[in-house]
Amino acid sequence: MSTFLICLFWLALTYIIGSLPFGLIISKITTGEDPRLSGSQNTGATNIARTCGLRYGILTFLLDMAKGFIPLLLAMTLSESILFLSLTGLAAISGHMYSVFLNGTGGKGVATTIGVFAALAPTPLFWSLVICLFIIWFTGYVSVGSLALTLSLPILLILSFNLSFFLLSLAVMFLVFFKHRDNIVRLARGEENSWKFKRAA
């Protein structure tokens, strides 16, 4: 029972760490604005880059990634259990997506996902990032690259014979696609924002 309670406490702590709204904090400090009221109306790195500037978007990305990476590194020193590590990763990503500090709202989970899998499966993640960045460069849509990253990650885990965190990657993929549902609708309508191609006014 004590081990169970310790695990429960750890997962709750990881969720709270994942919930830290770095995008909102950075936006408030730099512009005094709430990023949830402009752009794509979330606290993720892409919207912060759009509303506050690229350097602040990069800073948000790094901090959001650390919310996944650091808890996983610590968790790996506590236990080698695949279930425990998977739940830790899911807690961090869920905290970012559904922050307790933002009344259940938050970012779209991509940066924190990168942090989690940088600790758990760095090689498959690397190739997923290559695919993601190429698609962003080719299409001009960050959302398409983000979806490609989470879609390719389970496939690359299989190809690398690393099935330990395959179920986690599937769960994350569904969560990220769900969080990007508005982007998917805009893409279908040709209304999605692109850094490469500007729509005519």
Secondary structure, 3 states (H helix, E strand, C coil): CHHHHHHHHHHHHHHHHHHCCHHHHHHHHHCCCCHHHCCCCCCCHHHHHHHHCHHHHHHHHHHHHHHHHHHHHHHHHHCCCHHHHHHHHHHHHHHHHCCHHHCCCCCCCHHHHHHHHHHHCHHHHHHHHHHHHHHHHHHCCHHHHHHHHHHHHHHHHHHCCCCCCHHHHHHHHHHHHHHCHHHHHHHHHCCCCCCCCCCCC
